């Protein structure tokens, strides 16, 4: 905890506790740790509603928090039936916690050495490279996707939530699942066993069942986790080099546009692995996502770019413009997004409305109809295809503001977070 949060500890931290053995052990560990360091805990349980027992498990966590003297909240998620259910649940968990956390910047989750080994096997099965096989970071910045629907019961931390996201902290990565169960048994602590942990239809359970066979061959979870840890160190070194490449060749197309560019010489200056790594970081920056693209899709895009072409991936589009590679938000990903233009409102998870006086307007992507209404475009303005996805303010069918094209009073919207891809190239 000292390495992850010190030397100046925050006054308040949050814990995500499901009721399973790992997270309940983390709750008791954190409870005892706070006695020494005087940090206040806020505990939250996300009830995904995927099992009948989940409500009772959340209630058990609430009872235990009451005995320990810490505030507890339950966030109940409602799946809209769209997309992959497990992936949607994972994204919703981060989103709901982000909206609940108030001013707290650090949220603890109880991933263990076993999780590292199982994730290593899952990604090895998918053919991941060094970054995918690397052990999860003990601390990383999370910018939730937004849009999840849920209900809150319980107490919320004080303070205003910052738009830059929160730090997901994993203090139990060097601990094994068996160690944490032993700790719980010694303390006579409570926990529940999730029946889905034995359901072979889940890929993680398949990998978990494979581990005993691998252990007999000398490839147990400790070996796999140690290998993933070394790959994490290698990945950090590779990320550091990718940062240097971005510093030499990267930039933006105009100020405050949210559009990234690369000098054409970047392709000959680095190897394909570095190209993929930098592209993945740029995509996460432009699309505001927490997850890098799949390896095969990323390599396909890289090959197209190396051949002078472009393409789309994960809500981003890449083209070549005046000799430079240009990456911007794909219009199809934002064409249907619209909302009230009140100060502080966000659009596309990345843009925040600044100016008052536009409360009767809607914020949406510029589109072709907006482009046609701009008679005089400033020098260096984004070209047509790039400009389509820019944020703009509208009164009915009339365009009233688009900062990047010089329409309106200016400074009507700004990026909620920095656009530097290096934020997604961790080297710490």
Protein Blocks (a to p, Z undefined) as FASTA:
>chain_A
ZZmmmmbdcfbdcdddehiaklmmmmmmmmmmmmmnopacddddddehlafklmmmmmmm
mmmmmmnopacdddddddehiajfklmmmmmmmmmmmmmnmmafbdcdfddfklmmmmmm
mmmmnopafklmpccdfbdcdddebhiacddedjddedjddfkbpadddfklmpcfklmm
mmmmmnopacdddfklmmmkbmklmmmmmmmmmmmnopafklmmmmmmmmmmmmmmmmmm
mmmmmmmmgccedehklpacddfklmmmpcfklmmmmmmmmmmmmnopabdcdfklmmmm
mmmmmnopacdeehiacddeehiacddddfklmmmgccdfbehiaeehlaccfbghilmp
ccddfbjmlmmmmmbacehiacfklmmmpccddehjacfbdfknopajejkbccfbdfbf
klmmcfZZ
